[in-house]
Amino acid sequence: MYAVLSVGVIARYFCSCNACVISLSSLKLFSVSFVCSLFSFSFRIETPFFRKLQKLKLR
């Protein structure tokens, strides 16, 4: 009985750790993609073509 209980506790602990690692990795992936998109957006704003486009839009 005790062995089955301890195996259940270990399995539950392992599953929760696994879920935590998966959520952390997905969060890391999301933050990396967010930073990349932010960087590309700021780079696009800095390009002269985009500035010309913005000036034309403002007129």
C-alpha distance matrix in Angstrom:
0.0 3.8 5.5 5.3 6.3 8.7 10.0 10.7 12.4 14.4 15.4 16.6 18.4 20.0 21.1 22.6 24.4 25.6 27.0 28.6 30.2 31.4 33.0 34.6 36.1 37.4 38.8 40.5 41.9 43.2 44.8 46.4 47.8 49.0 50.8 52.3 53.6 55.0 56.7 58.2 59.4 61.1 62.6 64.0 65.6 67.2 68.9 72.5 72.2 69.7 72.0 74.9 72.9 72.0 75.6 76.7 74.2 75.4 79.0
3.8 0.0 3.8 5.5 5.0 6.1 8.6 9.8 10.5 12.2 14.1 15.2 16.3 18.1 19.8 21.0 22.3 24.0 25.6 26.8 28.3 29.9 31.4 32.6 34.3 35.9 37.1 38.6 40.2 41.6 43.0 44.6 46.2 47.4 48.9 50.6 52.1 53.2 54.8 56.6 57.8 59.3 60.8 62.4 63.9 65.4 67.1 70.9 70.7 68.2 70.4 73.4 71.5 70.5 74.1 75.4 72.9 74.0 77.6
5.5 3.8 0.0 3.8 5.4 5.2 6.1 8.6 9.8 10.4 12.1 14.1 15.2 16.2 18.1 19.8 20.8 22.1 24.1 25.5 26.6 28.1 30.0 31.2 32.5 34.2 35.7 36.9 38.4 40.1 41.5 42.9 44.5 45.9 47.4 48.9 50.4 51.8 53.2 54.8 56.3 57.8 59.2 60.7 62.4 63.8 65.4 69.2 69.0 66.7 68.9 71.9 70.1 69.2 72.9 74.1 71.7 72.9 76.6
5.3 5.5 3.8 0.0 3.8 5.5 5.1 6.2 8.7 9.9 10.4 12.2 14.1 15.1 16.3 18.2 19.8 20.7 22.3 24.1 25.5 26.6 28.3 30.0 31.2 32.6 34.2 35.7 37.0 38.5 40.2 41.6 43.0 44.3 46.1 47.5 48.9 50.3 52.0 53.4 54.7 56.4 57.8 59.2 60.9 62.5 64.0 67.7 67.4 65.0 67.3 70.2 68.2 67.4 71.1 72.2 69.7 71.0 74.6
6.3 5.0 5.4 3.8 0.0 3.8 5.4 5.1 6.2 8.6 9.8 10.5 12.2 14.1 15.2 16.5 18.2 19.7 21.0 22.4 24.2 25.5 26.9 28.4 30.1 31.4 32.7 34.4 35.9 37.1 38.6 40.3 41.8 42.9 44.7 46.3 47.6 48.8 50.6 52.2 53.3 54.9 56.5 57.9 59.4 61.1 62.8 66.5 66.2 63.7 65.9 68.9 66.9 65.9 69.5 70.7 68.2 69.3 72.9
8.7 6.1 5.2 5.5 3.8 0.0 3.8 5.3 5.0 6.1 8.5 9.7 10.4 12.0 14.0 15.2 16.3 18.0 19.7 20.8 22.2 24.0 25.5 26.6 28.2 30.0 31.1 32.5 34.2 35.7 37.0 38.5 40.2 41.4 42.9 44.5 46.1 47.3 48.8 50.5 51.9 53.3 54.8 56.4 57.9 59.3 61.1 64.8 64.8 62.3 64.4 67.5 65.7 64.7 68.3 69.6 67.2 68.3 72.0
10.0 8.6 6.1 5.1 5.4 3.8 0.0 3.8 5.4 5.0 6.0 8.5 9.7 10.3 12.0 14.1 15.1 16.1 18.1 19.7 20.7 22.1 24.0 25.3 26.5 28.2 29.8 31.1 32.4 34.1 35.6 36.9 38.5 39.9 41.5 42.9 44.4 45.9 47.3 48.8 50.3 51.9 53.2 54.7 56.5 57.9 59.5 63.2 63.0 60.6 62.9 65.9 64.0 63.2 66.9 68.1 65.7 67.0 70.6
10.7 9.8 8.6 6.2 5.1 5.3 3.8 0.0 3.8 5.5 5.0 6.0 8.5 9.8 10.4 12.2 14.1 15.0 16.3 18.2 19.8 20.8 22.3 24.1 25.5 26.7 28.2 29.9 31.2 32.5 34.2 35.8 37.1 38.4 40.2 41.7 42.9 44.4 46.1 47.5 48.7 50.5 52.0 53.3 54.9 56.6 58.2 61.9 61.5 59.0 61.3 64.2 62.2 61.4 65.0 66.1 63.6 64.9 68.5
12.4 10.5 9.8 8.7 6.2 5.0 5.4 3.8 0.0 3.8 5.4 5.1 6.0 8.5 9.8 10.5 12.1 14.0 15.2 16.4 18.2 19.8 21.0 22.3 24.2 25.6 26.7 28.3 30.0 31.2 32.6 34.3 35.9 36.9 38.6 40.3 41.7 42.8 44.5 46.2 47.4 48.9 50.5 52.0 53.5 55.0 56.8 60.5 60.4 57.8 59.9 63.0 61.1 60.0 63.7 64.9 62.5 63.5 67.2
14.4 12.2 10.4 9.9 8.6 6.1 5.0 5.5 3.8 0.0 3.8 5.4 5.0 6.0 8.5 9.8 10.4 12.0 14.1 15.1 16.2 18.0 19.8 20.8 22.2 24.1 25.3 26.6 28.2 29.8 31.1 32.5 34.3 35.6 37.0 38.6 40.2 41.4 42.9 44.6 46.0 47.4 48.8 50.4 52.1 53.4 55.1 58.9 58.8 56.4 58.6 61.7 59.9 59.0 62.6 63.9 61.6 62.8 66.4
15.4 14.1 12.1 10.4 9.8 8.5 6.0 5.0 5.4 3.8 0.0 3.8 5.5 5.1 6.1 8.6 9.8 10.3 12.2 14.1 15.1 16.2 18.2 19.7 20.8 22.3 24.0 25.4 26.6 28.2 29.9 31.2 32.6 34.1 35.8 37.1 38.5 40.1 41.6 43.0 44.4 46.1 47.4 48.8 50.6 52.1 53.7 57.4 57.1 54.7 57.0 60.0 58.1 57.3 61.0 62.1 59.8 61.1 64.7
16.6 15.2 14.1 12.2 10.5 9.7 8.5 6.0 5.1 5.4 3.8 0.0 3.8 5.4 5.1 6.2 8.6 9.7 10.5 12.2 14.2 15.2 16.4 18.2 19.9 20.9 22.3 24.1 25.5 26.6 28.3 30.0 31.4 32.4 34.3 35.9 37.1 38.4 40.2 41.7 42.9 44.5 46.1 47.5 49.0 50.7 52.4 56.0 55.8 53.2 55.4 58.4 56.4 55.5 59.1 60.3 57.8 59.0 62.6
18.4 16.3 15.2 14.1 12.2 10.4 9.7 8.5 6.0 5.0 5.5 3.8 0.0 3.8 5.5 5.2 6.1 8.5 9.9 10.5 12.3 14.1 15.3 16.4 18.3 19.9 20.8 22.3 24.2 25.5 26.7 28.4 30.1 31.1 32.6 34.4 35.9 37.0 38.6 40.4 41.6 43.0 44.6 46.2 47.6 49.1 50.9 54.6 54.6 52.1 54.1 57.2 55.5 54.4 58.0 59.4 57.0 58.1 61.7
20.0 18.1 16.2 15.1 14.1 12.0 10.3 9.8 8.5 6.0 5.1 5.4 3.8 0.0 3.8 5.5 5.1 6.0 8.6 9.7 10.4 12.1 14.1 15.1 16.3 18.2 19.6 20.8 22.3 24.0 25.4 26.7 28.4 29.8 31.2 32.6 34.3 35.7 37.1 38.6 40.1 41.7 42.9 44.5 46.3 47.6 49.2 53.0 52.9 50.5 52.8 55.8 54.1 53.2 56.9 58.2 55.9 57.2 60.8
21.1 19.8 18.1 16.3 15.2 14.0 12.0 10.4 9.8 8.5 6.1 5.1 5.5 3.8 0.0 3.8 5.4 5.0 6.1 8.5 9.8 10.4 12.2 14.0 15.2 16.3 18.0 19.7 20.8 22.2 24.0 25.5 26.7 28.1 30.0 31.3 32.6 34.1 35.8 37.2 38.4 40.2 41.6 42.9 44.6 46.3 47.8 51.5 51.2 48.7 51.1 54.0 52.0 51.2 54.9 56.0 53.7 55.0 58.6
22.6 21.0 19.8 18.2 16.5 15.2 14.1 12.2 10.5 9.8 8.6 6.2 5.2 5.5 3.8 0.0 3.8 5.4 5.1 6.1 8.6 9.8 10.5 12.1 14.2 15.2 16.2 18.1 19.8 20.8 22.2 24.1 25.6 26.5 28.3 30.0 31.2 32.4 34.2 35.9 36.9 38.5 40.1 41.5 43.0 44.6 46.4 50.1 49.9 47.3 49.4 52.5 50.6 49.6 53.2 54.5 52.0 53.1 56.8
24.4 22.3 20.8 19.8 18.2 16.3 15.1 14.1 12.1 10.4 9.8 8.6 6.1 5.1 5.4 3.8 0.0 3.8 5.4 5.0 6.2 8.6 9.8 10.4 12.2 14.2 15.1 16.3 18.2 19.7 20.8 22.3 24.2 25.3 26.7 28.3 30.0 31.1 32.6 34.4 35.7 37.1 38.5 40.2 41.7 43.1 44.9 48.6 48.6 46.2 48.3 51.4 49.7 48.8 52.4 53.8 51.6 52.6 56.3
25.6 24.0 22.1 20.7 19.7 18.0 16.1 15.0 14.0 12.0 10.3 9.7 8.5 6.0 5.0 5.4 3.8 0.0 3.8 5.4 5.1 6.1 8.6 9.8 10.5 12.2 14.0 15.2 16.4 18.1 19.8 20.9 22.4 24.0 25.6 26.8 28.4 29.9 31.3 32.8 34.3 35.9 37.2 38.6 40.5 41.9 43.4 47.1 46.9 44.6 46.9 49.9 48.1 47.4 51.1 52.3 50.1 51.5 55.1
27.0 25.6 24.1 22.3 21.0 19.7 18.1 16.3 15.2 14.1 12.2 10.5 9.9 8.6 6.1 5.1 5.4 3.8 0.0 3.8 5.5 5.0 6.1 8.5 9.9 10.5 12.0 14.0 15.1 16.2 18.1 19.8 20.9 22.1 24.1 25.5 26.6 28.1 29.9 31.3 32.4 34.2 35.7 37.0 38.6 40.3 41.9 45.6 45.3 42.8 45.0 48.0 46.0 45.2 48.9 50.0 47.7 48.9 52.5
28.6 26.8 25.5 24.1 22.4 20.8 19.7 18.2 16.4 15.1 14.1 12.2 10.5 9.7 8.5 6.1 5.0 5.4 3.8 0.0 3.8 5.5 5.2 6.1 8.6 9.9 10.3 12.1 14.1 15.1 16.2 18.1 19.8 20.6 22.2 24.1 25.5 26.5 28.2 30.0 31.1 32.5 34.2 35.7 37.1 38.6 40.5 44.2 44.2 41.6 43.6 46.8 45.0 44.0 47.6 49.0 46.7 47.7 51.4
30.2 28.3 26.6 25.5 24.2 22.2 20.7 19.8 18.2 16.2 15.1 14.2 12.3 10.4 9.8 8.6 6.2 5.1 5.5 3.8 0.0 3.8 5.5 5.0 6.1 8.5 9.7 10.3 12.1 14.0 15.1 16.3 18.2 19.6 20.9 22.3 24.1 25.4 26.6 28.4 29.9 31.3 32.6 34.3 35.9 37.2 38.9 42.6 42.7 40.3 42.5 45.6 44.0 43.2 46.8 48.2 46.1 47.3 51.0
31.4 29.9 28.1 26.6 25.5 24.0 22.1 20.8 19.8 18.0 16.2 15.2 14.1 12.1 10.4 9.8 8.6 6.1 5.0 5.5 3.8 0.0 3.8 5.4 5.2 6.1 8.5 9.8 10.5 12.1 14.1 15.3 16.4 18.1 19.9 21.0 22.4 24.0 25.6 26.8 28.3 30.1 31.3 32.6 34.5 36.0 37.5 41.2 40.9 38.6 40.9 43.8 42.0 41.4 45.1 46.2 44.1 45.5 49.1
33.0 31.4 30.0 28.3 26.9 25.5 24.0 22.3 21.0 19.8 18.2 16.4 15.3 14.1 12.2 10.5 9.8 8.6 6.1 5.2 5.5 3.8 0.0 3.8 5.5 5.1 6.0 8.5 9.7 10.3 12.1 14.1 15.2 16.1 18.1 19.7 20.8 22.1 24.0 25.5 26.5 28.2 29.8 31.1 32.6 34.3 36.0 39.7 39.5 36.9 39.0 42.0 40.2 39.2 42.9 44.2 41.9 43.1 46.7
34.6 32.6 31.2 30.0 28.4 26.6 25.3 24.1 22.3 20.8 19.7 18.2 16.4 15.1 14.0 12.1 10.4 9.8 8.5 6.1 5.0 5.4 3.8 0.0 3.8 5.5 5.0 6.1 8.5 9.7 10.4 12.1 14.1 15.0 16.3 18.2 19.8 20.7 22.2 24.1 25.4 26.7 28.2 29.9 31.4 32.7 34.6 38.3 38.4 35.9 37.9 41.1 39.5 38.5 42.1 43.6 41.5 42.6 46.2
36.1 34.3 32.5 31.2 30.1 28.2 26.5 25.5 24.2 22.2 20.8 19.9 18.3 16.3 15.2 14.2 12.2 10.5 9.9 8.6 6.1 5.2 5.5 3.8 0.0 3.8 5.4 5.0 6.1 8.5 9.8 10.4 12.2 14.0 15.2 16.4 18.2 19.7 20.9 22.4 24.1 25.6 26.7 28.3 30.2 31.4 33.0 36.7 36.7 34.4 36.7 39.7 38.2 37.5 41.1 42.5 40.6 41.9 45.5
37.4 35.9 34.2 32.6 31.4 30.0 28.2 26.7 25.6 24.1 22.3 20.9 19.9 18.2 16.3 15.2 14.2 12.2 10.5 9.9 8.5 6.1 5.1 5.5 3.8 0.0 3.8 5.4 4.9 6.0 8.5 9.8 10.5 12.0 14.1 15.2 16.3 18.0 19.7 20.9 22.2 24.1 25.4 26.6 28.4 30.1 31.5 35.2 34.9 32.4 34.8 37.7 35.9 35.2 38.9 40.1 38.0 39.4 43.0
38.8 37.1 35.7 34.2 32.7 31.1 29.8 28.2 26.7 25.3 24.0 22.3 20.8 19.6 18.0 16.2 15.1 14.0 12.0 10.3 9.7 8.5 6.0 5.0 5.4 3.8 0.0 3.8 5.4 5.0 6.1 8.5 9.9 10.3 12.2 14.1 15.2 16.2 18.1 19.8 20.8 22.3 24.0 25.4 26.8 28.4 30.3 33.9 33.9 31.3 33.3 36.4 34.7 33.7 37.3 38.7 36.6 37.7 41.3
40.5 38.6 36.9 35.7 34.4 32.5 31.1 29.9 28.3 26.6 25.4 24.1 22.3 20.8 19.7 18.1 16.3 15.2 14.0 12.1 10.3 9.8 8.5 6.1 5.0 5.4 3.8 0.0 3.8 5.4 5.1 6.1 8.6 9.7 10.5 12.2 14.2 15.2 16.3 18.2 19.8 21.0 22.3 24.1 25.7 26.9 28.7 32.4 32.6 30.3 32.3 35.5 34.1 33.2 36.8 38.4 36.5 37.6 41.3
41.9 40.2 38.4 37.0 35.9 34.2 32.4 31.2 30.0 28.2 26.6 25.5 24.2 22.3 20.8 19.8 18.2 16.4 15.1 14.1 12.1 10.5 9.7 8.5 6.1 4.9 5.4 3.8 0.0 3.8 5.5 5.2 6.2 8.5 10.0 10.5 12.2 14.1 15.3 16.4 18.2 19.9 20.9 22.3 24.3 25.7 27.1 30.8 30.6 28.4 30.8 33.7 32.2 31.7 35.3 36.6 34.8 36.3 39.8
43.2 41.6 40.1 38.5 37.1 35.7 34.1 32.5 31.2 29.8 28.2 26.6 25.5 24.0 22.2 20.8 19.7 18.1 16.2 15.1 14.0 12.1 10.3 9.7 8.5 6.0 5.0 5.4 3.8 0.0 3.8 5.5 5.2 6.0 8.6 9.8 10.5 12.1 14.1 15.3 16.3 18.2 19.7 20.8 22.5 24.3 25.8 29.4 29.2 26.6 28.9 31.8 30.1 29.3 32.9 34.2 32.2 33.5 37.1
44.8 43.0 41.5 40.2 38.6 37.0 35.6 34.2 32.6 31.1 29.9 28.3 26.7 25.4 24.0 22.2 20.8 19.8 18.1 16.2 15.1 14.1 12.1 10.4 9.8 8.5 6.1 5.1 5.5 3.8 0.0 3.8 5.5 4.9 6.1 8.5 9.8 10.3 12.1 14.1 15.1 16.3 18.0 19.7 21.0 22.4 24.4 28.1 28.3 25.7 27.6 30.8 29.4 28.3 31.8 33.5 31.6 32.6 36.2
46.4 44.6 42.9 41.6 40.3 38.5 36.9 35.8 34.3 32.5 31.2 30.0 28.4 26.7 25.5 24.1 22.3 20.9 19.8 18.1 16.3 15.3 14.1 12.1 10.4 9.8 8.5 6.1 5.2 5.5 3.8 0.0 3.8 5.4 5.2 6.1 8.6 9.8 10.5 12.2 14.1 15.3 16.3 18.2 20.0 21.0 22.6 26.4 26.6 24.4 26.5 29.7 28.5 27.8 31.3 32.9 31.4 32.6 36.2
47.8 46.2 44.5 43.0 41.8 40.2 38.5 37.1 35.9 34.3 32.6 31.4 30.1 28.4 26.7 25.6 24.2 22.4 20.9 19.8 18.2 16.4 15.2 14.1 12.2 10.5 9.9 8.6 6.2 5.2 5.5 3.8 0.0 3.8 5.5 5.0 6.1 8.5 9.7 10.4 12.1 14.1 15.1 16.2 18.3 19.8 21.1 24.8 24.5 22.3 24.7 27.6 26.0 25.6 29.2 30.5 28.9 30.4 33.8
49.0 47.4 45.9 44.3 42.9 41.4 39.9 38.4 36.9 35.6 34.1 32.4 31.1 29.8 28.1 26.5 25.3 24.0 22.1 20.6 19.6 18.1 16.1 15.0 14.0 12.0 10.3 9.7 8.5 6.0 4.9 5.4 3.8 0.0 3.8 5.4 5.2 6.1 8.5 9.9 10.5 12.2 14.1 15.2 16.6 18.4 20.2 23.7 23.7 21.0 23.0 26.1 24.6 23.6 27.2 28.7 26.8 28.0 31.6
50.8 48.9 47.4 46.1 44.7 42.9 41.5 40.2 38.6 37.0 35.8 34.3 32.6 31.2 30.0 28.3 26.7 25.6 24.1 22.2 20.9 19.9 18.1 16.3 15.2 14.1 12.2 10.5 10.0 8.6 6.1 5.2 5.5 3.8 0.0 3.8 5.5 5.0 6.0 8.5 9.7 10.5 12.0 14.0 15.3 16.4 18.5 22.1 22.6 20.2 21.9 25.2 24.2 23.2 26.6 28.5 27.0 27.9 31.5
52.3 50.6 48.9 47.5 46.3 44.5 42.9 41.7 40.3 38.6 37.1 35.9 34.4 32.6 31.3 30.0 28.3 26.8 25.5 24.1 22.3 21.0 19.7 18.2 16.4 15.2 14.1 12.2 10.5 9.8 8.5 6.1 5.0 5.4 3.8 0.0 3.8 5.4 5.1 6.1 8.5 9.9 10.4 12.1 14.2 15.3 16.6 20.4 20.5 18.5 20.7 23.7 22.7 22.3 25.7 27.3 26.1 27.4 30.8
53.6 52.1 50.4 48.9 47.6 46.1 44.4 42.9 41.7 40.2 38.5 37.1 35.9 34.3 32.6 31.2 30.0 28.4 26.6 25.5 24.1 22.4 20.8 19.8 18.2 16.3 15.2 14.2 12.2 10.5 9.8 8.6 6.1 5.2 5.5 3.8 0.0 3.8 5.4 5.1 6.0 8.6 9.7 10.4 12.3 14.2 15.5 19.0 18.7 16.2 18.6 21.5 20.0 19.5 23.1 24.5 23.0 24.5 27.9
55.0 53.2 51.8 50.3 48.8 47.3 45.9 44.4 42.8 41.4 40.1 38.4 37.0 35.7 34.1 32.4 31.1 29.9 28.1 26.5 25.4 24.0 22.1 20.7 19.7 18.0 16.2 15.2 14.1 12.1 10.3 9.8 8.5 6.1 5.0 5.4 3.8 0.0 3.8 5.5 5.1 6.2 8.5 9.8 10.7 12.4 14.5 18.0 18.3 15.6 17.2 20.5 19.4 18.3 21.6 23.5 22.0 22.9 26.5
56.7 54.8 53.2 52.0 50.6 48.8 47.3 46.1 44.5 42.9 41.6 40.2 38.6 37.1 35.8 34.2 32.6 31.3 29.9 28.2 26.6 25.6 24.0 22.2 20.9 19.7 18.1 16.3 15.3 14.1 12.1 10.5 9.7 8.5 6.0 5.1 5.4 3.8 0.0 3.8 5.4 5.2 6.1 8.5 9.9 10.6 12.5 16.2 17.0 14.8 16.4 19.8 19.2 18.5 21.6 23.7 22.7 23.7 27.0
58.2 56.6 54.8 53.4 52.2 50.5 48.8 47.5 46.2 44.6 43.0 41.7 40.4 38.6 37.2 35.9 34.4 32.8 31.3 30.0 28.4 26.8 25.5 24.1 22.4 20.9 19.8 18.2 16.4 15.3 14.1 12.2 10.4 9.9 8.5 6.1 5.1 5.5 3.8 0.0 3.8 5.5 5.0 6.0 8.6 9.8 10.7 14.4 14.4 12.4 14.8 17.7 16.8 16.7 20.0 21.6 20.8 22.3 25.5
59.4 57.8 56.3 54.7 53.3 51.9 50.3 48.7 47.4 46.0 44.4 42.9 41.6 40.1 38.4 36.9 35.7 34.3 32.4 31.1 29.9 28.3 26.5 25.4 24.1 22.2 20.8 19.8 18.2 16.3 15.1 14.1 12.1 10.5 9.7 8.5 6.0 5.1 5.4 3.8 0.0 3.8 5.4 5.0 6.3 8.8 10.2 13.5 13.4 10.6 12.6 15.7 14.5 13.8 17.3 18.9 17.7 19.0 22.4
61.1 59.3 57.8 56.4 54.9 53.3 51.9 50.5 48.9 47.4 46.1 44.5 43.0 41.7 40.2 38.5 37.1 35.9 34.2 32.5 31.3 30.1 28.2 26.7 25.6 24.1 22.3 21.0 19.9 18.2 16.3 15.3 14.1 12.2 10.5 9.9 8.6 6.2 5.2 5.5 3.8 0.0 3.8 5.4 5.1 6.3 9.0 12.2 13.2 10.6 11.6 15.2 14.8 13.6 16.6 18.9 18.1 18.8 22.1
62.6 60.8 59.2 57.8 56.5 54.8 53.2 52.0 50.5 48.8 47.4 46.1 44.6 42.9 41.6 40.1 38.5 37.2 35.7 34.2 32.6 31.3 29.8 28.2 26.7 25.4 24.0 22.3 20.9 19.7 18.0 16.3 15.1 14.1 12.0 10.4 9.7 8.5 6.1 5.0 5.4 3.8 0.0 3.8 5.4 5.0 6.5 10.2 11.3 9.6 11.1 14.3 14.4 14.2 16.9 19.0 18.8 19.9 22.9
64.0 62.4 60.7 59.2 57.9 56.4 54.7 53.3 52.0 50.4 48.8 47.5 46.2 44.5 42.9 41.5 40.2 38.6 37.0 35.7 34.3 32.6 31.1 29.9 28.3 26.6 25.4 24.1 22.3 20.8 19.7 18.2 16.2 15.2 14.0 12.1 10.4 9.8 8.5 6.0 5.0 5.4 3.8 0.0 3.8 5.4 5.4 8.7 8.6 6.5 8.9 11.7 11.1 11.3 14.4 15.9 15.7 17.2 20.1
65.6 63.9 62.4 60.9 59.4 57.9 56.5 54.9 53.5 52.1 50.6 49.0 47.6 46.3 44.6 43.0 41.7 40.5 38.6 37.1 35.9 34.5 32.6 31.4 30.2 28.4 26.8 25.7 24.3 22.5 21.0 20.0 18.3 16.6 15.3 14.2 12.3 10.7 9.9 8.6 6.3 5.1 5.4 3.8 0.0 3.8 5.6 8.0 8.7 5.8 6.6 10.1 9.9 8.9 11.8 14.0 13.6 14.5 17.6
67.2 65.4 63.8 62.5 61.1 59.3 57.9 56.6 55.0 53.4 52.1 50.7 49.1 47.6 46.3 44.6 43.1 41.9 40.3 38.6 37.2 36.0 34.3 32.7 31.4 30.1 28.4 26.9 25.7 24.3 22.4 21.0 19.8 18.4 16.4 15.3 14.2 12.4 10.6 9.8 8.8 6.3 5.0 5.4 3.8 0.0 3.8 6.4 8.6 7.2 7.1 10.6 11.6 11.0 13.0 15.6 16.0 16.5 19.2
68.9 67.1 65.4 64.0 62.8 61.1 59.5 58.2 56.8 55.1 53.7 52.4 50.9 49.2 47.8 46.4 44.9 43.4 41.9 40.5 38.9 37.5 36.0 34.6 33.0 31.5 30.3 28.7 27.1 25.8 24.4 22.6 21.1 20.2 18.5 16.6 15.5 14.5 12.5 10.7 10.2 9.0 6.5 5.4 5.6 3.8 0.0 3.8 5.5 5.5 6.5 8.9 10.1 10.8 12.6 14.6 15.6 16.8 19.0
72.5 70.9 69.2 67.7 66.5 64.8 63.2 61.9 60.5 58.9 57.4 56.0 54.6 53.0 51.5 50.1 48.6 47.1 45.6 44.2 42.6 41.2 39.7 38.3 36.7 35.2 33.9 32.4 30.8 29.4 28.1 26.4 24.8 23.7 22.1 20.4 19.0 18.0 16.2 14.4 13.5 12.2 10.2 8.7 8.0 6.4 3.8 0.0 3.8 5.4 4.9 6.2 8.6 9.7 10.4 12.3 14.1 15.1 16.7
72.2 70.7 69.0 67.4 66.2 64.8 63.0 61.5 60.4 58.8 57.1 55.8 54.6 52.9 51.2 49.9 48.6 46.9 45.3 44.2 42.7 40.9 39.5 38.4 36.7 34.9 33.9 32.6 30.6 29.2 28.3 26.6 24.5 23.7 22.6 20.5 18.7 18.3 17.0 14.4 13.4 13.2 11.3 8.6 8.7 8.6 5.5 3.8 0.0 3.8 5.4 5.2 6.2 8.7 9.9 10.7 12.4 14.3 15.7
69.7 68.2 66.7 65.0 63.7 62.3 60.6 59.0 57.8 56.4 54.7 53.2 52.1 50.5 48.7 47.3 46.2 44.6 42.8 41.6 40.3 38.6 36.9 35.9 34.4 32.4 31.3 30.3 28.4 26.6 25.7 24.4 22.3 21.0 20.2 18.5 16.2 15.6 14.8 12.4 10.6 10.6 9.6 6.5 5.8 7.2 5.5 5.4 3.8 0.0 3.8 5.4 4.9 6.1 8.6 9.8 10.4 12.2 14.4
72.0 70.4 68.9 67.3 65.9 64.4 62.9 61.3 59.9 58.6 57.0 55.4 54.1 52.8 51.1 49.4 48.3 46.9 45.0 43.6 42.5 40.9 39.0 37.9 36.7 34.8 33.3 32.3 30.8 28.9 27.6 26.5 24.7 23.0 21.9 20.7 18.6 17.2 16.4 14.8 12.6 11.6 11.1 8.9 6.6 7.1 6.5 4.9 5.4 3.8 0.0 3.8 5.3 5.0 6.2 8.6 9.7 10.4 12.6
74.9 73.4 71.9 70.2 68.9 67.5 65.9 64.2 63.0 61.7 60.0 58.4 57.2 55.8 54.0 52.5 51.4 49.9 48.0 46.8 45.6 43.8 42.0 41.1 39.7 37.7 36.4 35.5 33.7 31.8 30.8 29.7 27.6 26.1 25.2 23.7 21.5 20.5 19.8 17.7 15.7 15.2 14.3 11.7 10.1 10.6 8.9 6.2 5.2 5.4 3.8 0.0 3.8 5.4 5.0 6.2 8.5 9.8 10.8
72.9 71.5 70.1 68.2 66.9 65.7 64.0 62.2 61.1 59.9 58.1 56.4 55.5 54.1 52.0 50.6 49.7 48.1 46.0 45.0 44.0 42.0 40.2 39.5 38.2 35.9 34.7 34.1 32.2 30.1 29.4 28.5 26.0 24.6 24.2 22.7 20.0 19.4 19.2 16.8 14.5 14.8 14.4 11.1 9.9 11.6 10.1 8.6 6.2 4.9 5.3 3.8 0.0 3.8 5.5 5.1 6.2 8.7 10.2
72.0 70.5 69.2 67.4 65.9 64.7 63.2 61.4 60.0 59.0 57.3 55.5 54.4 53.2 51.2 49.6 48.8 47.4 45.2 44.0 43.2 41.4 39.2 38.5 37.5 35.2 33.7 33.2 31.7 29.3 28.3 27.8 25.6 23.6 23.2 22.3 19.5 18.3 18.5 16.7 13.8 13.6 14.2 11.3 8.9 11.0 10.8 9.7 8.7 6.1 5.0 5.4 3.8 0.0 3.8 5.4 5.0 6.1 8.8
75.6 74.1 72.9 71.1 69.5 68.3 66.9 65.0 63.7 62.6 61.0 59.1 58.0 56.9 54.9 53.2 52.4 51.1 48.9 47.6 46.8 45.1 42.9 42.1 41.1 38.9 37.3 36.8 35.3 32.9 31.8 31.3 29.2 27.2 26.6 25.7 23.1 21.6 21.6 20.0 17.3 16.6 16.9 14.4 11.8 13.0 12.6 10.4 9.9 8.6 6.2 5.0 5.5 3.8 0.0 3.8 5.4 5.1 6.4
76.7 75.4 74.1 72.2 70.7 69.6 68.1 66.1 64.9 63.9 62.1 60.3 59.4 58.2 56.0 54.5 53.8 52.3 50.0 49.0 48.2 46.2 44.2 43.6 42.5 40.1 38.7 38.4 36.6 34.2 33.5 32.9 30.5 28.7 28.5 27.3 24.5 23.5 23.7 21.6 18.9 18.9 19.0 15.9 14.0 15.6 14.6 12.3 10.7 9.8 8.6 6.2 5.1 5.4 3.8 0.0 3.8 5.4 5.4
74.2 72.9 71.7 69.7 68.2 67.2 65.7 63.6 62.5 61.6 59.8 57.8 57.0 55.9 53.7 52.0 51.6 50.1 47.7 46.7 46.1 44.1 41.9 41.5 40.6 38.0 36.6 36.5 34.8 32.2 31.6 31.4 28.9 26.8 27.0 26.1 23.0 22.0 22.7 20.8 17.7 18.1 18.8 15.7 13.6 16.0 15.6 14.1 12.4 10.4 9.7 8.5 6.2 5.0 5.4 3.8 0.0 3.8 5.5
75.4 74.0 72.9 71.0 69.3 68.3 67.0 64.9 63.5 62.8 61.1 59.0 58.1 57.2 55.0 53.1 52.6 51.5 48.9 47.7 47.3 45.5 43.1 42.6 41.9 39.4 37.7 37.6 36.3 33.5 32.6 32.6 30.4 28.0 27.9 27.4 24.5 22.9 23.7 22.3 19.0 18.8 19.9 17.2 14.5 16.5 16.8 15.1 14.3 12.2 10.4 9.8 8.7 6.1 5.1 5.4 3.8 0.0 3.8
79.0 77.6 76.6 74.6 72.9 72.0 70.6 68.5 67.2 66.4 64.7 62.6 61.7 60.8 58.6 56.8 56.3 55.1 52.5 51.4 51.0 49.1 46.7 46.2 45.5 43.0 41.3 41.3 39.8 37.1 36.2 36.2 33.8 31.6 31.5 30.8 27.9 26.5 27.0 25.5 22.4 22.1 22.9 20.1 17.6 19.2 19.0 16.7 15.7 14.4 12.6 10.8 10.2 8.8 6.4 5.4 5.5 3.8 0.0
